[in-house]
């Protein structure tokens, strides 16, 4: 996954999907520490997160433990230097760089490459 960082919240956020890049929102709409759910062209969902440094990351929005599309509502944190989002339902933590569940490494969510242009 690639992550671009800009010093000012300008530009658009694009996610790698299928054979190209999909524009999903204006970067100015993202707030550090809060997630946003975006609908993808195939009907799937991604959860976008911007950290305090301005880096934008995207993972699948579906919590694999419950089937609910809620990861964008989760809490951000770090564990051993790894950024994660904790599901708001059962609190499993998902690594934002790899998508692997930190509490059950056999479970993961998709990770999307992100560009800010």
KETORBA-307284 format. One record per residue (C-alpha): residue number from 1; residue in three letters; x, y, z. Coordinates in pm, 1 decimal. Layout:
<pts>
- NUM|ALA|X|Y|Z
...
</pts>
This chain:
<pts>
- 1|UNK|0.0|0.0|0.0
- 2|UNK|124.8|346.6|-75.6
- 3|UNK|36.7|654.5|121.6
- 4|UNK|88.4|1015.2|15.5
- 5|UNK|107.9|1297.2|267.1
- 6|UNK|41.3|1663.5|195.9
- 7|UNK|102.0|1953.5|431.1
- 8|UNK|-235.8|2114.1|357.3
- 9|UNK|-569.7|1934.4|322.1
- 10|UNK|-611.5|1997.8|-51.5
- 11|UNK|-665.5|1766.5|-342.5
- 12|UNK|-867.6|1453.5|-396.9
- 13|UNK|-826.6|1106.2|-249.9
- 14|UNK|-801.6|822.9|-500.7
- 15|UNK|-807.9|448.9|-424.3
- 16|UNK|-661.8|174.0|-641.6
- 17|UNK|-951.2|-45.5|-747.2
- 18|UNK|-979.2|-308.0|-1021.6
- 19|UNK|-765.6|-181.2|-1312.7
- 20|UNK|-736.0|183.9|-1215.5
- 21|UNK|-777.9|461.5|-963.7
- 22|UNK|-1115.5|575.4|-830.9
- 23|UNK|-1167.7|923.9|-690.1
- 24|UNK|-1352.9|881.5|-360.2
- 25|UNK|-1356.7|1225.7|-191.3
- 26|UNK|-1192.6|1562.9|-143.6
- 27|UNK|-909.7|1540.2|107.0
- 28|UNK|-1051.3|1843.3|290.1
- 29|UNK|-1348.1|1627.4|397.2
- 30|UNK|-1125.2|1397.9|605.6
- 31|UNK|-1048.6|1473.6|969.6
- 32|UNK|-742.8|1337.7|1150.5
- 33|UNK|-833.2|1043.9|1370.2
- 34|UNK|-1177.9|990.0|1217.1
- 35|UNK|-1283.1|745.9|948.3
- 36|UNK|-1506.8|784.1|645.6
- 37|UNK|-1687.3|511.0|453.2
- 38|UNK|-1678.3|525.2|72.7
- 39|UNK|-1876.1|325.4|-180.4
- 40|UNK|-1669.7|155.3|-451.9
- 41|UNK|-1781.6|99.8|-814.1
- 42|UNK|-1840.9|-273.4|-755.9
- 43|UNK|-2073.0|-202.3|-461.0
- 44|UNK|-1808.4|-277.2|-197.6
- 45|UNK|-1701.4|-31.5|68.5
- 46|UNK|-1369.7|104.7|189.4
- 47|UNK|-1289.0|280.7|515.1
- 48|UNK|-1063.9|586.9|477.9
- 49|UNK|-852.7|719.0|761.8
- 50|UNK|-625.6|1020.8|792.3
- 51|UNK|-377.6|1021.3|1078.2
- 52|UNK|-239.9|1325.6|1260.1
- 53|UNK|53.9|1350.3|1017.5
- 54|UNK|-189.9|1374.6|724.5
- 55|UNK|-124.7|1025.8|584.8
- 56|UNK|-435.6|870.9|429.5
- 57|UNK|-497.3|494.3|439.8
- 58|UNK|-779.7|271.8|319.8
- 59|UNK|-897.6|-74.6|418.9
- 60|UNK|-1216.8|-269.8|360.0
- 61|UNK|-1505.5|-135.7|568.1
- 62|UNK|-1660.1|-477.6|645.7
- 63|UNK|-1581.8|-623.0|987.6
- 64|UNK|-1510.7|-991.3|910.9
- 65|UNK|-1615.7|-1098.8|1261.0
- 66|UNK|-1968.3|-955.5|1243.4
- 67|UNK|-2027.6|-888.9|873.9
- 68|UNK|-2124.3|-529.2|951.4
- 69|UNK|-1982.0|-240.1|746.8
- 70|UNK|-1851.7|-43.3|1045.0
- 71|UNK|-1470.2|-25.0|1043.8
- 72|UNK|-1483.0|339.2|930.7
- 73|UNK|-1644.1|410.5|1271.1
- 74|UNK|-1361.4|245.2|1464.4
- 75|UNK|-1100.4|400.3|1690.8
- 76|UNK|-747.9|460.7|1561.3
- 77|UNK|-442.9|363.8|1762.5
- 78|UNK|-95.1|212.5|1741.1
- 79|UNK|46.9|-113.4|1871.6
- 80|UNK|423.0|-164.9|1856.8
- 81|UNK|442.2|123.0|1607.5
- 82|UNK|176.5|-29.8|1380.7
- 83|UNK|-126.3|191.7|1308.5
- 84|UNK|-457.6|12.1|1351.5
- 85|UNK|-831.7|64.5|1368.0
- 86|UNK|-1032.0|-113.0|1637.7
- 87|UNK|-1374.5|-231.3|1526.9
- 88|UNK|-1649.4|-44.8|1714.2
- 89|UNK|-1838.4|-370.6|1769.0
- 90|UNK|-1613.9|-643.9|1909.1
- 91|UNK|-1295.0|-430.8|1930.8
- 92|UNK|-1067.7|-646.1|1711.4
- 93|UNK|-777.7|-438.1|1583.1
- 94|UNK|-687.9|-429.4|1211.6
- 95|UNK|-344.2|-316.2|1092.2
- 96|UNK|-395.8|-24.9|851.5
- 97|UNK|-85.2|-116.6|649.6
- 98|UNK|-150.0|-488.7|602.3
- 99|UNK|-517.5|-543.1|690.0
- 100|UNK|-423.2|-828.3|927.3
- 101|UNK|-619.7|-856.2|1249.8
- 102|UNK|-376.5|-800.9|1537.7
- 103|UNK|-592.4|-1018.3|1761.5
- 104|UNK|-632.3|-1312.1|1519.0
- 105|UNK|-366.1|-1315.5|1246.7
- 106|UNK|-564.0|-1563.8|1037.2
- 107|UNK|-826.3|-1294.3|969.1
- 108|UNK|-771.7|-986.9|752.8
- 109|UNK|-947.9|-716.7|555.4
- 110|UNK|-852.8|-579.7|212.6
- 111|UNK|-602.8|-294.2|195.1
- 112|UNK|-623.6|-34.3|-81.8
- 113|UNK|-341.0|176.2|-219.2
- 114|UNK|-418.2|546.5|-177.4
- 115|UNK|-307.4|856.7|-365.4
- 116|UNK|-377.0|1218.1|-280.2
- 117|UNK|-361.5|1437.0|-591.0
</pts>
